[in-house]
Amino acid sequence: MFHKNTVRTTNAHSKEKEIMKGWAPYYDWLVKLMLGGKEAKIRKMTVDLAGVKPGDKVLEIGCGTGSLTIAAKKQAGVQGEVCGIDPLPEMLNVARRKAERAGLEITFESGSLQEIPFPDHQFDVVMISFMIFHVPSADIQRRGFAEIARVLKPGGQLLILDRSTEEQAGRSWIEKLFLNFSQPDMRTLLPMLQDAGFVDATVEQTQYKFLTTLRARIKPT
Ligand SMILES: C[S@@+](CC[C@H](N)C(=O)[O-])C[C@H]1O[C@@H](n2cnc3c(N)ncnc32)[C@H](O)[C@@H]1O
């Protein structure tokens, strides 16, 4: 959630990975501070906007400490199958502990946007939250969207959530205090999604001014 700017070099990305690794034990506290106590509502809203239904098979890419993955499992229920992937073992360890404490069966695996460790046409829903602008290049985003198109079922839904670029006023006090960042507009991703075979793509501001979603689906057969 504390990512900076547009497309970075691989070097900068490795540095960021190192930083993220160190943040794993504190990440949930930082999110709580940044979202000013609205986190549970925002996680539920994200899962609702992704269209997660009981019994769905759901994947979160870049799941970090698993808070959204856990919210998705609560919505998908016992019949649902929910997985989270992340390249950082430190994040996955926190996520696994949280799911265990909550008594929820969730698969957390090592993986990345550009290499999703699942077979074709598995998921009803794929979610990406506060992650898409962490990847070091548009090329990797492009590869990632092709991967998502591969693992989604026909008619499957992709939801991307990230900070709004336009609404400065919606920023929390901690964002204003510590983070003077900007990021590309979600709309820059639309042509890549179209190339990967997604249809019905829409970018919308959520009920929280500082958050925007991009939703798109794979054509039903
Ligand atoms: C800011 S955290 C977001 C965590 C979580 N999705 C949330 O909503 O709180 C970004 C996460 O993306 C992961 N990440 C970075 N590059 C990635 C990539 N190429 N593929 C998948 N995950 C990646 C990081 O390890 C980190 O856990």
The ligand as a Tripos MOL2 file, in Angstrom:
@<TRIPOS>MOLECULE
LIG
   27    29     1     0     0
SMALL
NO_CHARGES

@<TRIPOS>ATOM
      1 C1          0.9720   -3.6380   -0.3590 C.3       1 LIG1
      2 S1          0.9460   -5.3680   -0.2830 S.3       1 LIG1
      3 C2         -0.7760   -5.7430   -0.5320 C.3       1 LIG1
      4 C3         -1.1960   -6.9390    0.2480 C.3       1 LIG1
      5 C4         -2.6680   -7.2890    0.1690 C.3       1 LIG1
      6 N1         -3.0990   -7.5660   -1.1720 N.3       1 LIG1
      7 C5         -3.5490   -6.2210    0.7880 C.2       1 LIG1
      8 O1         -4.5620   -5.8400    0.1560 O.co2     1 LIG1
      9 O2         -3.2650   -5.7930    1.9150 O.co2     1 LIG1
     10 C6          1.6220   -5.8240   -1.8610 C.3       1 LIG1
     11 C7          1.9640   -7.2890   -1.9350 C.3       1 LIG1
     12 O3          2.2550   -7.5980   -3.3010 O.3       1 LIG1
     13 C8          3.3040   -8.5420   -3.3150 C.3       1 LIG1
     14 N2          3.9380   -8.5280   -4.6550 N.ar      1 LIG1
     15 C9          4.9280   -7.7220   -5.1100 C.ar      1 LIG1
     16 N3          5.2420   -8.0490   -6.3960 N.ar      1 LIG1
     17 C10         4.4170   -9.0740   -6.7420 C.ar      1 LIG1
     18 C11         4.2560   -9.8600   -7.9300 C.ar      1 LIG1
     19 N4          4.9970   -9.6510   -9.0270 N.pl3     1 LIG1
     20 N5          3.3130  -10.8250   -7.9420 N.ar      1 LIG1
     21 C12         2.5450  -11.0410   -6.8490 C.ar      1 LIG1
     22 N6          2.6720  -10.3470   -5.6890 N.ar      1 LIG1
     23 C13         3.5830   -9.3780   -5.6400 C.ar      1 LIG1
     24 C14         4.2100   -8.1200   -2.1680 C.3       1 LIG1
     25 O4          5.0490   -9.1810   -1.7300 O.3       1 LIG1
     26 C15         3.1950   -7.6930   -1.1130 C.3       1 LIG1
     27 O5          2.8630   -8.7410   -0.2440 O.3       1 LIG1
@<TRIPOS>BOND
     1     1     2 1
     2     2     3 1
     3     2    10 1
     4     3     4 1
     5     4     5 1
     6     5     6 1
     7     5     7 1
     8     7     8 2
     9     7     9 1
    10    10    11 1
    11    11    12 1
    12    11    26 1
    13    12    13 1
    14    13    14 1
    15    13    24 1
    16    14    15 ar
    17    14    23 ar
    18    15    16 ar
    19    16    17 ar
    20    17    18 ar
    21    17    23 ar
    22    18    19 1
    23    18    20 ar
    24    20    21 ar
    25    21    22 ar
    26    22    23 ar
    27    24    25 1
    28    24    26 1
    29    26    27 1
@<TRIPOS>SUBSTRUCTURE
     1 LIG1         1 GROUP 0 **** ****
